[in-house]
Amino acid sequence: QVPLVESGGGSVQSGGSLRLSCEASVYTRTSYCMAWFRQGPGKEREGVAAIDSDGSTSYADSVKGRFTISLDDSKKWQLLQMDSLKPDDTAMYYCALVSSQLGSQRQWWLNQPSRFPEAVWGQGTQVTVSS
């Protein structure tokens, strides 16, 4: 399996910003979809944002206008810029990858995190937002 390495979590006050990074440097395919999911205390895992290797994106309604997902020029790093953070954003954030572009299925994956059993998952990074 291809390891995914997440970084950038931490603690911030409400209204603040954080940037999460996910590295898939050993992944050699040029076609893929990478996404962020999160799981808060006592909650089910939910999709946050996803990006195909061509740069097409999808977002959960709860983060639209506040979070931005992108790829760096090498396309080996996926970045999640999180602005205007709220206490409800507190969760463990997980990076995941499937080895094909998903197109219209990106939103489906966000709505159903278990949709692709073959997906590779990172270990997670904690984000805590205090009021």
DSSP file (Angstrom, degrees, kcal/mol; ACC not computed):
  #  RESIDUE AA STRUCTURE BP1 BP2  ACC     N-H-->O    O-->H-N    N-H-->O    O-->H-N    TCO  KAPPA ALPHA  PHI   PSI    X-CA   Y-CA   Z-CA
    1    1 A Q              0   0    0      0, 0.0   119,-0.0     0, 0.0     0, 0.0   0.000 360.0 360.0 360.0 153.0    0.0    0.0    0.0
    2    2 A V        -     0   0    0      1,-0.0     2,-0.2    22,-0.0    25,-0.0  -0.768 360.0-129.4 -88.0 123.1    1.0    3.6   -0.6
    3    3 A P        -     0   0    0      0, 0.0     2,-0.5     0, 0.0    23,-0.4  -0.477  15.2-154.9 -73.8 142.8    1.5    5.5    2.7
    4    4 A L        -     0   0    0    117,-0.3     2,-0.6    -2,-0.2   119,-0.5  -0.975   6.0-158.2-114.4 130.1   -0.2    8.8    3.1
    5    5 A V  E     -A   23   0A   0     18,-2.0    18,-2.6    -2,-0.5     2,-0.3  -0.937   7.5-164.0-115.9 115.5    1.4   11.2    5.6
    6    6 A E  E     +A   22   0A   0     -2,-0.6     2,-0.3    16,-0.2    16,-0.2  -0.672  14.8 162.4 -96.7 151.0   -0.7   13.9    7.1
    7    7 A S  E     +A   21   0A   0     14,-2.0    14,-2.8    -2,-0.3   118,-0.1  -0.972  38.5  68.0-155.2 165.1    0.5   17.0    8.9
    8    8 A G        +     0   0    0     -2,-0.3    11,-0.4     1,-0.3    14,-0.0   0.371  58.8 135.1 106.1  -3.5   -0.7   20.4   10.0
    9    9 A G        +     0   0    0     12,-0.1     2,-0.3     9,-0.1    -1,-0.3  -0.161  21.6 119.5 -69.2 172.1   -3.3   19.7   12.7
   10   10 A G  E     -d  127   0B   0    116,-1.1   118,-2.7   115,-0.1     2,-0.4  -0.988  58.5 -57.2 163.2-165.1   -3.4   21.6   15.9
   11   11 A S  E     +d  128   0B   0     -2,-0.3     2,-0.3   116,-0.2   118,-0.2  -0.899  48.7 162.8-113.4 139.7   -5.5   23.8   18.2
   12   12 A V  E     -d  129   0B   0    116,-2.5   118,-2.3    -2,-0.4     2,-0.2  -0.983  35.7-107.0-150.3 155.3   -6.9   27.1   17.2
   13   13 A Q  E >   -d  130   0B   0     -2,-0.3     3,-2.3   116,-0.2   118,-0.2  -0.488  54.6 -76.6 -83.0 158.9   -9.6   29.5   18.4
   14   14 A S  T 3  S+     0   0    0    116,-2.7    72,-0.2     1,-0.3    -1,-0.1  -0.254 121.9  27.6 -53.6 134.5  -12.9   29.9   16.6
   15   15 A G  T 3  S+     0   0    0     70,-3.3    69,-0.6     1,-0.3    -1,-0.3   0.274  99.2 117.5  92.8 -10.0  -12.5   32.0   13.5
   16   16 A G    <   -     0   0    0     -3,-2.3    69,-2.3    69,-0.2     2,-0.3  -0.074  56.9-121.8 -82.0-175.4   -8.9   31.0   13.1
   17   17 A S        +     0   0    0     66,-0.2     2,-0.3    67,-0.2    66,-0.2  -0.935  22.0 177.9-131.9 151.0   -7.2   29.1   10.2
   18   18 A L  E     - B   0  82A   0     64,-2.2    64,-3.2    -2,-0.3     2,-0.5  -0.975  17.0-145.3-143.4 155.1   -5.2   25.9    9.8
   19   19 A R  E     - B   0  81A   0    -11,-0.4     2,-0.3    -2,-0.3    62,-0.2  -0.984  12.4-160.2-125.7 123.2   -3.7   24.2    6.8
   20   20 A L  E     - B   0  80A   0     60,-2.6    60,-2.8    -2,-0.5     2,-0.4  -0.755   6.0-160.6 -97.6 145.8   -3.5   20.4    6.5
   21   21 A S  E     -AB   7  79A   0    -14,-2.8   -14,-2.0    -2,-0.3     2,-0.4  -0.955   7.5-166.6-126.0 146.9   -1.2   18.6    4.2
   22   22 A C  E     -AB   6  78A   0     56,-2.3    56,-2.8    -2,-0.4     2,-0.5  -0.979  10.2-157.9-133.8 120.8   -1.2   15.1    2.8
   23   23 A E  E     +AB   5  77A   0    -18,-2.6   -18,-2.0    -2,-0.4    54,-0.2  -0.852  22.5 168.2-104.5 129.8    1.8   13.6    1.1
   24   24 A A    >   +     0   0    0     52,-3.0     3,-1.7    -2,-0.5   -20,-0.1  -0.403  22.0 150.9-126.9  54.4    1.6   10.7   -1.3
   25   25 A S  T 3   +     0   0    0      1,-0.3    -1,-0.1   -22,-0.1   -21,-0.1   0.719  68.6  51.5 -67.0 -22.8    5.2   11.1   -2.6
   26   26 A V  T 3  S+     0   0    0    -23,-0.4     2,-0.5    -3,-0.1    -1,-0.3   0.488  82.3 108.1 -92.8  -0.7    5.7    7.4   -3.4
   27   27 A Y    <   -     0   0    0     -3,-1.7    -3,-0.1     1,-0.1     0, 0.0  -0.652  45.8-177.2 -78.8 125.0    2.5    7.2   -5.4
   28   28 A T        +     0   0    0     -2,-0.5    -1,-0.1     2,-0.0     2,-0.1   0.612  45.3 100.7-103.6 -14.4    3.5    6.9   -9.0
   29   29 A R        -     0   0    0      1,-0.1    71,-0.1     2,-0.1     3,-0.0  -0.403  58.9-150.0 -71.8 151.4    0.2    6.9  -10.9
   30   30 A T  S    S+     0   0    0      1,-0.1     2,-0.5    69,-0.1    -1,-0.1   0.513  79.3  67.6 -98.2  -7.3   -0.9   10.2  -12.5
   31   31 A S        +     0   0    0     68,-0.1     2,-0.3    21,-0.0    -1,-0.1  -0.963  67.3 115.8-119.2 120.4   -4.7    9.6  -12.2
   32   32 A Y        -     0   0    0     -2,-0.5    21,-2.1    68,-0.2     2,-0.4  -0.973  51.1-123.8-165.2 170.8   -6.2    9.6   -8.7
   33   33 A C  E     -FE  52  98B   0     65,-2.4    65,-2.4    -2,-0.3     2,-0.4  -1.000  22.3-168.1-128.5 131.2   -8.6   11.2   -6.3
   34   34 A M  E     +FE  51  97B   0     17,-2.7    17,-3.1    -2,-0.4     2,-0.3  -0.919  13.1 172.5-117.3 146.6   -7.5   12.4   -2.9
   35   35 A A  E     -FE  50  96B   0     61,-2.4    61,-2.3    -2,-0.4     2,-0.4  -0.948  27.7-128.3-148.0 163.7   -9.9   13.5   -0.2
   36   36 A W  E     +FE  49  95B   0     13,-2.8    12,-2.8    -2,-0.3    13,-1.2  -0.965  23.8 179.1-116.1 136.6  -10.2   14.6    3.5
   37   37 A F  E     -FE  47  94B   0     57,-2.7    57,-3.3    -2,-0.4     2,-0.3  -0.880   8.8-158.4-125.2 161.6  -12.6   13.0    5.9
   38   38 A R  E     -FE  46  93B   0      8,-2.6     8,-2.9    -2,-0.3     2,-0.4  -0.985  10.5-161.6-142.6 154.4  -13.2   13.8    9.5
   39   39 A Q  E     - E   0  92B   0     53,-2.0    53,-2.1    -2,-0.3     6,-0.2  -0.927  13.3-163.4-139.1 112.3  -14.6   12.1   12.6
   40   40 A G    >   -     0   0    0      4,-0.4     3,-2.2    -2,-0.4    51,-0.2  -0.381  45.0 -65.5 -87.1 169.5  -15.6   14.1   15.6
   41   41 A P  T 3  S-     0   0    0      0, 0.0    -1,-0.2     0, 0.0     3,-0.1  -0.349 121.9  -2.4 -58.1 123.7  -16.2   12.8   19.1
   42   42 A G  T 3  S+     0   0    0      1,-0.2     2,-0.3    -2,-0.1    -2,-0.0   0.620 113.4 111.4  71.5  13.0  -19.2   10.5   19.1
   43   43 A K    <   -     0   0    0     -3,-2.2    -1,-0.2     1,-0.0     2,-0.1  -0.774  69.6-108.6-117.1 161.8  -19.9   11.1   15.4
   44   44 A E        -     0   0    0     -2,-0.3    -4,-0.4     1,-0.1     2,-0.2  -0.477  48.0 -88.6 -80.0 158.7  -19.6    9.1   12.3
   45   45 A R        -     0   0    0     -6,-0.2     2,-0.3    -2,-0.1    -6,-0.2  -0.469  52.2-171.8 -66.9 137.1  -16.9    9.7    9.7
   46   46 A E  E     -F   38   0B   0     -8,-2.9    -8,-2.6    -2,-0.2     2,-0.2  -0.958  24.0-107.3-134.0 152.0  -17.9   12.3    7.2
   47   47 A G  E     +F   37   0B   0     63,-1.4   -10,-0.2    -2,-0.3     3,-0.1  -0.476  29.5 175.2 -76.4 147.2  -16.5   13.7    4.0
   48   48 A V  E     -     0   0B   0    -12,-2.8    12,-2.6     1,-0.4     2,-0.3   0.733  60.3 -23.9-114.4 -57.8  -15.0   17.2    3.9
   49   49 A A  E     -FG  36  59B   0    -13,-1.2   -13,-2.8    10,-0.2    -1,-0.4  -0.988  51.5-162.2-159.5 153.6  -13.4   17.8    0.4
   50   50 A A  E     -FG  35  58B   0      8,-2.4     8,-2.0    -2,-0.3     2,-0.4  -0.985   1.6-166.7-142.4 151.6  -12.1   15.8   -2.5
   51   51 A I  E     -FG  34  57B   0    -17,-3.1   -17,-2.7    -2,-0.3     6,-0.2  -0.989  13.1-142.4-142.7 131.0   -9.9   16.6   -5.5
   52   52 A D  E >   -F   33   0B   0      4,-2.6     3,-2.3    -2,-0.4   -19,-0.2  -0.468  36.7-105.6 -81.0 162.4   -9.1   14.7   -8.7
   53   53 A S  T 3  S+     0   0    0    -21,-2.1   -20,-0.1     1,-0.3    -1,-0.1   0.668 121.3  62.2 -65.2 -15.4   -5.6   14.8  -10.2
   54   54 A D  T 3  S-     0   0    0    -22,-0.2    -1,-0.3     2,-0.1   -21,-0.1   0.449 123.0-105.3 -86.8   0.8   -7.0   17.1  -12.9
   55   55 A G  S <  S+     0   0    0     -3,-2.3     2,-0.1     1,-0.3    -2,-0.1   0.374  71.5 144.3  95.3  -3.8   -7.8   19.6  -10.2
   56   56 A S        -     0   0    0     -5,-0.0    -4,-2.6     1,-0.0    -1,-0.3  -0.464  32.2-161.1 -69.9 140.6  -11.6   19.2  -10.1
   57   57 A T  E     -G   51   0B   0     -6,-0.2     2,-0.3    -2,-0.1    -6,-0.2  -0.829  21.1-169.1-127.8 159.9  -13.0   19.5   -6.6
   58   58 A S  E     -G   50   0B   0     -8,-2.0    -8,-2.4    -2,-0.3     2,-0.3  -0.982  12.0-165.5-142.4 150.4  -16.0   18.7   -4.4
   59   59 A Y  E     -G   49   0B   0     -2,-0.3   -10,-0.2   -10,-0.2     2,-0.2  -0.963  25.8-111.4-136.3 151.0  -16.9   19.9   -0.9
   60   60 A A    >>  -     0   0    0    -12,-2.6     3,-1.7    -2,-0.3     4,-1.0  -0.566  35.8-119.2 -71.6 146.6  -19.3   19.1    1.9
   61   61 A D  T 34 S+     0   0    0      1,-0.3     3,-0.4    -2,-0.2    -1,-0.1   0.832 110.6  64.5 -57.1 -32.7  -22.0   21.7    2.3
   62   62 A S  T 34 S+     0   0    0      1,-0.2    -1,-0.3     3,-0.0   -14,-0.1   0.667 111.9  32.9 -68.8 -16.2  -20.8   22.4    5.9
   63   63 A V  T X> S+     0   0    0     -3,-1.7     4,-2.3   -15,-0.2     3,-2.3   0.463  82.3 127.8-119.6  -3.6  -17.4   23.6    4.7
   64   64 A K  T 3< S+     0   0    0     -4,-1.0     4,-0.1    -3,-0.4   -15,-0.0  -0.298  81.7  15.8 -57.0 133.6  -18.2   25.3    1.3
   65   65 A G  T 34 S+     0   0    0      2,-0.4    -1,-0.3     1,-0.1     3,-0.1   0.278 126.1  59.4  85.9 -11.8  -16.8   28.8    1.3
   66   66 A R  T <4 S+     0   0    0     -3,-2.3    17,-2.2     1,-0.2     2,-0.3   0.699  98.6  51.0-115.2 -35.2  -14.5   28.2    4.3
   67   67 A F  E  <  -C   82   0A   0     -4,-2.3    -2,-0.4    15,-0.2     2,-0.4  -0.821  60.0-166.3-109.8 146.7  -12.2   25.3    3.2
   68   68 A T  E     -C   81   0A   0     13,-2.4    13,-2.9    -2,-0.3     2,-0.4  -0.989   4.0-160.2-133.8 125.5  -10.2   25.0    0.0
   69   69 A I  E     +C   80   0A   0     -2,-0.4     2,-0.3    11,-0.2    11,-0.2  -0.841  23.6 155.9-103.3 141.5   -8.6   21.8   -1.3
   70   70 A S  E     -C   79   0A   0      9,-2.3     9,-3.0    -2,-0.4     2,-0.4  -0.956  35.6-123.5-154.2 169.3   -5.7   21.9   -3.7
   71   71 A L  E     -C   78   0A   0     -2,-0.3     7,-0.2     7,-0.2     2,-0.1  -0.932  27.9-124.0-116.3 144.4   -2.7   20.1   -5.1
   72   72 A D    >   -     0   0    0      5,-2.2     3,-1.7    -2,-0.4     5,-0.1  -0.318  40.3 -91.9 -78.4 174.0    0.8   21.5   -5.2
   73   73 A D  T 3  S+     0   0    0      1,-0.3    -1,-0.1     2,-0.1    -2,-0.0   0.808 128.3  52.2 -59.8 -31.6    2.7   21.7   -8.5
   74   74 A S  T 3  S-     0   0    0      1,-0.1    -1,-0.3     3,-0.0    -3,-0.0   0.685 100.0-138.8 -76.1 -16.3    4.2   18.3   -8.0
   75   75 A K  S <  S+     0   0    0     -3,-1.7    -2,-0.1     2,-0.2     3,-0.1   0.686  81.0 101.8  61.6  20.4    0.8   16.8   -7.4
   76   76 A K  S    S+     0   0    0      1,-0.1   -52,-3.0   -53,-0.0     2,-0.4   0.513  72.3  61.6-104.0  -9.8    2.3   14.7   -4.7
   77   77 A W  E     -B   23   0A   0    -54,-0.2    -5,-2.2    -5,-0.1     2,-0.5  -0.964  65.5-160.5-118.7 133.2    1.0   17.0   -1.9
   78   78 A Q  E     -BC  22  71A   0    -56,-2.8   -56,-2.3    -2,-0.4     2,-0.4  -0.939  13.3-159.8-109.7 135.5   -2.7   17.7   -1.2
   79   79 A L  E     -BC  21  70A   0     -9,-3.0    -9,-2.3    -2,-0.5     2,-0.5  -0.920  12.2-165.8-119.3 139.1   -3.4   20.8    0.8
   80   80 A L  E     -BC  20  69A   0    -60,-2.8   -60,-2.6    -2,-0.4     2,-0.6  -0.922   8.6-162.6-123.8 105.0   -6.6   21.7    2.8
   81   81 A Q  E     -BC  19  68A   0    -13,-2.9   -13,-2.4    -2,-0.5     2,-0.6  -0.771   8.6-165.7 -85.7 121.5   -6.8   25.3    3.7
   82   82 A M  E     +BC  18  67A   0    -64,-3.2   -64,-2.2    -2,-0.6     2,-0.3  -0.937  12.1 172.5-116.5 114.3   -9.3   25.7    6.5
   83   83 A D        +     0   0    0    -17,-2.2   -66,-0.2    -2,-0.6   -67,-0.2  -0.737  58.5  24.7-115.2 164.4  -10.5   29.2    7.3
   84   84 A S  S    S-     0   0    0    -69,-0.6    -1,-0.2    -2,-0.3   -67,-0.2   0.900  84.2-162.1  49.3  47.7  -13.2   30.6    9.6
   85   85 A L        -     0   0    0    -69,-2.3   -70,-3.3    -3,-0.2   -69,-0.2  -0.259   7.4-159.7 -65.3 146.6  -13.0   27.5   11.7
   86   86 A K    >   -     0   0    0    -72,-0.2     3,-2.1   -71,-0.1     4,-0.3  -0.847  33.2-109.0-122.3 157.9  -15.8   26.7   14.1
   87   87 A P  G >  S+     0   0    0      0, 0.0     3,-1.8     0, 0.0    42,-0.3   0.836 117.8  65.3 -55.1 -31.6  -15.9   24.4   17.2
   88   88 A D  G 3  S+     0   0    0      1,-0.3   -48,-0.1   -48,-0.0    -3,-0.0   0.663  89.3  67.4 -66.5 -14.4  -18.0   22.0   15.1
   89   89 A D  G <  S+     0   0    0     -3,-2.1    -1,-0.3     2,-0.0     2,-0.2   0.557  71.2 120.0 -80.2  -7.4  -14.9   21.5   12.9
   90   90 A T    <   +     0   0    0     -3,-1.8     2,-0.3    -4,-0.3    38,-0.2  -0.412  42.6 107.8 -60.9 124.1  -13.2   19.8   15.8
   91   91 A A  E    S- H   0 127B   0     36,-2.1    36,-2.7    -2,-0.2     2,-0.6  -0.973  75.4 -81.2-177.5 168.7  -12.3   16.2   14.7
   92   92 A M  E     -EH  39 126B   0    -53,-2.1   -53,-2.0    -2,-0.3     2,-0.5  -0.856  48.5-147.3 -86.1 127.1   -9.6   13.8   13.6
   93   93 A Y  E     -EH  38 125B   0     32,-2.9    32,-2.2    -2,-0.6     2,-0.4  -0.852  13.2-165.2-104.0 131.1   -9.0   14.5   10.0
   94   94 A Y  E     -E   37   0B   0    -57,-3.3   -57,-2.7    -2,-0.5     2,-0.3  -0.932  11.3-144.9-119.1 136.4   -8.0   11.7    7.7
   95   95 A C  E     -E   36   0B   0     -2,-0.4    27,-2.6   -59,-0.2     2,-0.3  -0.761  23.8-177.6 -92.5 144.3   -6.5   11.8    4.2
   96   96 A A  E     -EI  35 121B   0    -61,-2.3   -61,-2.4    -2,-0.3     2,-0.4  -0.976  10.0-162.1-143.3 156.0   -7.6    9.2    1.7
   97   97 A L  E     -EI  34 120B   0     23,-2.2    23,-2.7    -2,-0.3     2,-0.4  -1.000   6.9-168.7-142.4 137.5   -6.7    8.2   -1.9
   98   98 A V  E     -E   33   0B   0    -65,-2.4   -65,-2.4    -2,-0.4     2,-1.0  -0.958  33.3-120.0-121.0 148.4   -8.3    6.1   -4.6
   99   99 A S  S    S+     0   0    0     -2,-0.4     2,-0.3   -67,-0.2   -67,-0.1  -0.153  86.7  51.2 -88.8  43.2   -6.3    5.2   -7.7
  100  100 A S  S    S-     0   0    0     -2,-1.0     2,-0.2   -67,-0.1    -2,-0.2  -0.949  89.6 -96.7-162.3 153.5   -8.5    6.8  -10.3
  101  101 A Q        -     0   0    0     -2,-0.3   -68,-0.2     1,-0.1   -49,-0.1  -0.532  31.7-161.1 -69.0 142.4  -10.2   10.1  -11.0
  102  102 A L    >   +     0   0    0      1,-0.2     3,-2.4    -2,-0.2    -1,-0.1   0.694  13.3 179.0-102.6 -22.4  -13.8   10.0   -9.7
  103  103 A G  T >  S+     0   0    0      1,-0.3     3,-1.9     2,-0.2     4,-0.3  -0.351  78.2   5.6  56.7-125.5  -15.5   12.9  -11.5
  104  104 A S  T 3> S+     0   0    0      1,-0.3     4,-0.6     2,-0.1     3,-0.4   0.653 125.8  68.7 -65.2 -15.1  -19.1   13.0  -10.5
  105  105 A Q  H <> S+     0   0    0     -3,-2.4     4,-2.4     1,-0.2    -1,-0.3   0.528  75.5  86.0 -82.2  -4.8  -18.5   10.2   -8.0
  106  106 A R  H <> S+     0   0    0     -3,-1.9     4,-2.2     1,-0.2    -1,-0.2   0.946  91.4  45.6 -58.7 -47.1  -16.4   12.5   -5.8
  107  107 A Q  H  > S+     0   0    0     -3,-0.4     4,-2.3    -4,-0.3    -1,-0.2   0.883 109.6  55.7 -64.3 -37.6  -19.5   13.8   -4.0
  108  108 A W  H  X S+     0   0    0     -4,-0.6     4,-1.9     1,-0.2    -1,-0.2   0.924 107.3  49.2 -58.7 -44.9  -20.7   10.2   -3.6
  109  109 A W  H  < S+     0   0    0     -4,-2.4     6,-0.3     1,-0.2    -2,-0.2   0.919 109.7  51.3 -62.6 -43.7  -17.5    9.3   -1.9
  110  110 A L  H  < S+     0   0    0     -4,-2.2   -63,-1.4     1,-0.2    -1,-0.2   0.885 113.3  45.7 -59.5 -38.3  -17.8   12.3    0.5
  111  111 A N  H  < S+     0   0    0     -4,-2.3    -1,-0.2     1,-0.3    -2,-0.2   0.781 124.8  32.7 -76.0 -26.4  -21.4   11.2    1.3
  112  112 A Q    ><  -     0   0    0     -4,-1.9     3,-2.6    -5,-0.2    -1,-0.3  -0.758  67.3-174.8-132.1  85.9  -20.4    7.6    1.8
  113  113 A P  T 3  S+     0   0    0      0, 0.0     3,-0.5     0, 0.0    -1,-0.1   0.741  86.5  53.7 -55.1 -25.8  -16.8    7.3    3.2
  114  114 A S  T 3  S+     0   0    0      1,-0.2    -5,-0.1     3,-0.0     5,-0.0   0.316  76.2 107.3 -90.3   9.4  -16.9    3.5    2.8
  115  115 A R  S <  S+     0   0    0     -3,-2.6    -1,-0.2    -6,-0.3    -6,-0.1   0.821  80.6  42.4 -59.4 -34.4  -17.8    3.7   -0.9
  116  116 A F    >   -     0   0    0     -3,-0.5     3,-2.1    -4,-0.2    -1,-0.2  -0.842  63.6-176.1-119.1  93.8  -14.4    2.6   -2.1
  117  117 A P  T 3  S+     0   0    0      0, 0.0    -1,-0.1     0, 0.0    -2,-0.1   0.747  83.8  62.5 -60.5 -23.2  -13.0   -0.3    0.1
  118  118 A E  T 3  S+     0   0    0      2,-0.1   -19,-0.1     0, 0.0   -21,-0.0   0.508  77.8 122.3 -81.8  -2.6   -9.7   -0.2   -1.9
  119  119 A A    <   -     0   0    0     -3,-2.1     2,-0.4   -21,-0.1   -21,-0.2  -0.259  61.0-130.8 -61.4 144.7   -9.0    3.4   -0.7
  120  120 A V  E     -I   97   0B   0    -23,-2.7   -23,-2.2  -117,-0.0     2,-0.3  -0.830  25.6-159.6 -96.6 136.4   -5.8    4.0    1.1
  121  121 A W  E     -I   96   0B   0     -2,-0.4  -117,-0.3   -25,-0.2   -25,-0.2  -0.886   9.2-135.1-120.4 146.6   -6.1    6.0    4.4
  122  122 A G        -     0   0    0    -27,-2.6  -117,-0.1    -2,-0.3     3,-0.1  -0.288  32.6-104.5 -84.5 179.5   -3.7    8.0    6.5
  123  123 A Q        -     0   0    0   -119,-0.5   -29,-0.1     1,-0.2  -118,-0.1   0.649  62.5-116.6 -83.3 -16.3   -3.3    7.8   10.2
  124  124 A G        -     0   0    0    -29,-0.1     2,-0.4     1,-0.0   -30,-0.2   0.026  15.5-126.5  99.8 153.2   -5.1   11.1   10.9
  125  125 A T  E     - H   0  93B   0    -32,-2.2   -32,-2.9  -118,-0.1     2,-0.3  -0.996  25.8-120.6-138.7 135.8   -4.3   14.5   12.3
  126  126 A Q  E     - H   0  92B   0     -2,-0.4  -116,-1.1   -34,-0.2     2,-0.5  -0.570  22.4-170.9 -84.3 133.9   -6.2   16.1   15.2
  127  127 A V  E     -dH  10  91B   0    -36,-2.7   -36,-2.1    -2,-0.3     2,-0.5  -0.993   5.2-175.2-120.5 124.8   -7.9   19.5   14.7
  128  128 A T  E     -d   11   0B   0   -118,-2.7  -116,-2.5    -2,-0.5     2,-0.5  -0.982   4.8-170.6-124.6 124.4   -9.3   21.2   17.8
  129  129 A V  E     -d   12   0B   0     -2,-0.5     2,-0.3   -42,-0.3  -116,-0.2  -0.961   9.2-159.2-116.8 120.0  -11.2   24.5   17.6
  130  130 A S  E      d   13   0B   0   -118,-2.3  -116,-2.7    -2,-0.5    -2,-0.0  -0.716 360.0 360.0-100.1 148.8  -12.1   26.3   20.8
  131  131 A S              0   0    0     -2,-0.3    -1,-0.1  -118,-0.2  -118,-0.1   0.457 360.0 360.0 -85.3 360.0  -14.8   28.8   21.3
